[in-house]
Amino acid sequence: MQISPYTAFFHDGSILNIKKEKNKIEIYMESAEISQDDLDKQIALSKEETIKGILHFEEIKQIKINDEIRNNLKMLGDSGEILELKIKMGEVNLFIEWVNYSSNPPKEKYMEIKIIADKMSWENLANKAP
């Protein structure tokens, strides 16, 4: 399934989890709340009326964080708010605001993430637990 037609709905959405192992990354994501009427094409929404799923990357060529090449990608806070999501052939750009609610006061960090990979796919979870 292609998620690129729905990227605008992920503005104000969330990064729920990131898993990396070897040359694979899984980013668990959820869009902002939307209505099925707002969609041109049908996609299964969660019971919270969001697009929920996993963005899979395999055969990763490059990970850049704030224009610096990195070997790893991980959660930097309790929550990651998606401020921007762009997907084009073999490349994803995310602009994230990380918030850590467990510290006092909350620490926030903005991060621009760029992932280039040979294989990229979307697994729609709808009402399945990630």
C-alpha positions as CSV (number, residue, x, y, z in Angstrom):
1,M,0.0,0.0,0.0
2,Q,1.2,3.5,-0.8
3,I,1.1,6.0,2.0
4,S,2.5,9.0,0.0
5,P,-1.0,10.3,-1.0
6,Y,-1.9,10.7,2.7
7,T,1.3,12.5,4.0
8,A,-0.6,15.8,4.7
9,F,-2.8,14.0,7.3
10,F,0.3,13.2,9.4
11,H,0.9,16.9,10.2
12,D,0.3,17.0,14.0
13,G,0.4,13.2,14.1
14,S,2.7,11.2,16.2
15,I,5.7,8.9,16.1
16,L,4.7,6.1,18.5
17,N,7.9,4.0,18.3
18,I,11.0,3.4,16.3
19,K,12.7,0.0,16.0
20,K,16.0,-0.5,14.2
21,E,17.8,-3.8,13.7
22,K,20.6,-4.4,11.2
23,N,19.7,-2.7,7.9
24,K,16.0,-2.3,8.7
25,I,14.0,0.5,10.4
26,E,10.3,0.5,11.5
27,I,8.7,3.8,12.3
28,Y,5.3,3.4,14.1
29,M,3.2,6.4,13.2
30,E,-0.3,7.8,13.6
31,S,-1.9,10.6,11.7
32,A,-3.9,13.5,13.2
33,E,-7.6,12.8,13.5
34,I,-9.4,12.8,10.1
35,S,-12.7,11.9,8.6
36,Q,-13.2,9.3,5.9
37,D,-15.0,12.1,4.0
38,D,-11.7,14.0,3.8
39,L,-10.0,11.1,1.9
40,D,-10.1,10.8,-2.0
41,K,-9.3,7.1,-1.7
42,Q,-10.4,4.6,0.9
43,I,-8.0,3.6,3.6
44,A,-9.0,1.8,6.8
45,L,-9.0,4.2,9.7
46,S,-8.4,3.3,13.4
47,K,-11.2,3.6,15.9
48,E,-9.7,7.0,16.8
49,E,-10.2,8.0,13.2
50,T,-6.5,8.2,12.4
51,I,-4.3,6.5,9.9
52,K,-2.1,4.2,12.0
53,G,0.7,1.9,10.8
54,I,4.3,1.2,10.3
55,L,6.7,2.7,7.8
56,H,9.2,0.0,6.9
57,F,12.7,0.6,5.5
58,E,15.0,-2.1,4.2
59,E,18.4,-1.9,2.6
60,I,19.1,1.5,4.1
61,K,21.5,3.6,2.2
62,Q,21.7,6.6,4.5
63,I,20.3,8.1,7.7
64,K,20.7,11.9,8.2
65,I,19.7,13.7,11.3
66,N,19.9,17.5,11.1
67,D,22.1,17.1,8.0
68,E,24.6,14.8,9.9
69,I,25.0,11.2,8.7
70,R,24.2,8.7,11.4
71,N,24.2,4.9,11.8
72,N,21.2,4.8,14.2
73,L,17.7,6.3,14.7
74,K,15.9,6.2,18.0
75,M,13.2,7.9,20.0
76,L,14.5,11.0,21.9
77,G,11.5,11.6,24.1
78,D,8.2,10.2,25.3
79,S,6.4,11.6,22.2
80,G,7.4,12.7,18.7
81,E,5.0,15.1,17.1
82,I,5.2,15.0,13.3
83,L,5.5,18.6,12.0
84,E,6.2,17.5,8.4
85,L,6.3,14.3,6.4
86,K,7.5,14.1,2.8
87,I,7.9,10.9,0.8
88,K,9.4,10.5,-2.6
89,M,11.0,7.6,-4.5
90,G,13.3,5.9,-2.0
91,E,13.5,8.9,0.4
92,V,11.5,10.1,3.4
93,N,11.9,13.4,5.2
94,L,10.4,13.9,8.6
95,F,10.5,17.0,10.8
96,I,9.8,16.0,14.4
97,E,9.3,17.7,17.7
98,W,10.4,15.4,20.5
99,V,8.9,16.0,23.9
100,N,9.9,14.4,27.1
101,Y,7.1,14.7,29.7
102,S,9.1,12.9,32.4
103,S,11.5,15.7,33.0
104,N,10.7,19.0,34.8
105,P,10.3,21.2,32.8
106,P,9.7,19.2,29.6
107,K,12.7,19.1,27.3
108,E,11.8,19.6,23.6
109,K,14.1,18.9,20.7
110,Y,13.4,19.4,17.0
111,M,14.9,17.0,14.6
112,E,15.0,16.7,10.8
113,I,15.3,13.1,9.7
114,K,16.1,11.9,6.2
115,I,16.2,8.2,5.4
116,I,17.2,6.9,2.0
117,A,16.5,3.2,1.4
118,D,16.1,0.8,-1.5
119,K,12.9,-0.7,-0.1
120,M,10.2,1.3,1.7
121,S,6.6,0.1,2.5
122,W,3.6,1.0,4.6
123,E,1.8,-1.5,6.8
124,N,-1.6,-0.1,7.7
125,L,-2.6,-1.3,11.2
126,A,-6.0,0.4,11.5
127,N,-7.3,-1.2,14.7
128,K,-4.5,-3.7,15.3
129,A,-2.2,-3.0,18.2
130,P,1.4,-2.3,17.0
